[in-house]
Amino acid sequence: MAHMALTVGFDLDMTLIDSRPGIHACYTALAERTGTYIDADLAITRLGPPLEEELVNWFPAEHVPATADLYREMYPTIAIAATPALPGACEAITAVRETGGRAIVVTAKYEPNAKLHLEHLGIEPDAVIGNLWAEQKADALREYAASVYVGDHQGDIRAARAADALSVTVATGPYGADELGALGADVVLTDLTAFPDWLAGYLDGTPRA
């Protein structure tokens, strides 16, 4: 059966996990450590792109690589325990597995920290590929033959397009449902609790909103 070979990719931040509390705490600690002002409240409204794209707003460009390394070093002890799964995250992964398919996570987050989040929350995808943003994610999606990519950001829609995958989005990140549709998402769900039912309809040819 065709669905036995299904591979679904998932974004991480604001798709599977609500990383805002942990990232806020880590930015606050980074500001204290470096003596540099960071508006953590603002920064967590812009999650999705690579860390360096946020840090350049607060640090001189020549300091960004070292500051990013420091942030990633601090991250596990500050951000992991503070970060919950979003509603339906575990069930979405399970739904893919129950079809006989594979669920992979493809994220811009530093890969070791992405894995720590998933391990802490008991979410067990078949593979985790980090350090990829927007169209870069298409490389991993193609490598694993993913035909569906689930995300919350315009960058995730671009990733799906670049990989010739179906773009499924959830309105749990910076964009509302109407915005995601306008940005070109093929499917817009309120959150991942709707994903298992959508997946069942997708596989049996009776798509459900």
N, C-alpha and C positions, 0 to 999 in steps of 0.2 A: 504494500500500500504506500502511496506517495507520502502520506504524513509521517511514516516511520522515519524518514530521513530529515524531518523538520529540525532546523536549528534556529533558535530565537536568540537574538542578542538583546541585552538590557544595559542601559546606562545605569550609573550608580547614584550620584548625588541628586537628590530631589526626584528620583525615579524609584529606586529601591529603598533608599535611606533618607531621613530628614537630617542632613548633615549640618544644618544651621546652628544648633546649640554647640556642637563640638568645634566647628570652625570659628564661631564667635569667641569661644573661650580661648582658642589657640591664637587668634589674632590679638586678643587682649593681652595674653601672656607675651606674645612677640613684641608688642608695643612696649610693655614694661621692661622686657629684656634688652631691647635696643635703644630705649629712650626716644623712640620715634612715634609720633601720633598716627594712629590708624583708626578710622571710623568703622568699627566692626559692625555696627548696625547697618551701615550702608553697604559694606563689603558683602554681607551675606544675602543681599538682594540681587547680587550679580553672579551667583554661582553658575558654573558651567564651563567657562573657558579655563585654560591652564592657570595655575597659581601665579606664574610670573606676570600675567596680564593684569592681575589685581595689584601685585606688589609694586609695579612701576608707578602706580598712582601715589605711593607713599614714600618710596625710596629712590635715590638717584639710580639711573639705569645701570651704572657700573657696580652697584652694590646688590642688585637684584639676585644674581645667581647664588651668592653666598647667603643672602637672607632667605632665599627659598630652601637652601639646604638646611639652614637652622630651623626653619618652620617645620620641615618634614621630620627633622630629628626630634623636635618637641612634640609633634602631633600624637604619637601613640599613647603617651601617658596623659594627655590632656583631652583629646577629642574622641577617642574610641568609646569609652564608657558613657559619654554624654550624648551619644548619637543613637536614636531609635530607628527601627525599621518603619517604613511607611505602611499604612494599611494595605493588606493584600500582597505584600512583597513575597513572603514565603510561599503563599498559595499560588502566586503567578509562576514561580520557578517549578513548583510541584506540578502545576497544570501542564507545563511543557513536558516534563519528565513522564507524566502519565500517558502521554501520547506515544511514548517511545522515542521522543526527540531529545535534543540537547539544548540546554540553556547556558549561555555564556554571558559574561559581563565584560563590556568594552567601555572604558572610562578614561577621562583625562586625568584622573587622580593618579598620584604616585602609586605604582602597582603594589609594593609591599603594604602600604597603608590601606589600600582598597581591600586587600586580602584580610587584613586584621579586622576591618569593619564586618566583613561577611562572616568570618569565623566567630567573632564575638556575638553576632546575632543569630548564629545557627543557620545561615543561608548558605546552601551548598551548590553553587553552579558547577558546570562541567569544566569551565576554564575561566580565568580572569586575566584580561589583557589591559594594562594600564598605559598611562603616558601618551594617550592618543586623543586628539581633539578634532571635532567636525569631520572634514573629508578624510583626515588621517585614519579615522576609525574604519573606513571602508577597507583598508588593507586587512585588518583582522576579520572583519565580517566576511570578506571574500575567502580568506584562508580557511575559515570554518564553515563556509557555504551557508551562511545565515541568510534566510529569505525574508526575515522579519526583524526589524530593529525597533525597540521600545525605548523612548526617551521623553524628556520634558522640555527640551530646549531647541531653539532654531538650529543650533549646531548639530543636534541629533537628527533632525529632518534632513539636513545637508549630508550627513553621514549615510543615512539610508539611501538617499538619491544616488550618491556616488557609488554605492555598493549594489545598485539595482535591487534593493530590498524594499519591502513594504514598510512605510513609516507609520508606526503606531505611537501615539503620544498620550501622555497623561497630564492633566492640568494641575499638577502638584508642585510645579516649579514657578519660574518667573512669568509664565504666559498663561492667560486664561484660555478656555476652550475655543472661543471665537478667534482669538489671535493665532492659536495653533493651526486652526483650519485655514486661516488667511495666509499663513506662512507655507502652506502646501502639504501639511500632514495628510496622509491617506485615511487615517482613523484617529479620532479624538475620543479618549475616555476620561471620565471625571478623575478616576484614580485606578490603582491596580486591582481593587476589589472587583472591578468589572471585567478584568482581563480573562479569567477562566471561561466565562460565558461567551465572551467575544471569540476566544480561541476555538471553542467547540463549534461555533457557527462558521468560522473561517474554514475549519477543516471539513465540515460536512456540507459546505457550499451554501449555507443559509446565513449570510453575514448579519450580525446584530450590532446595533449602535451601542 
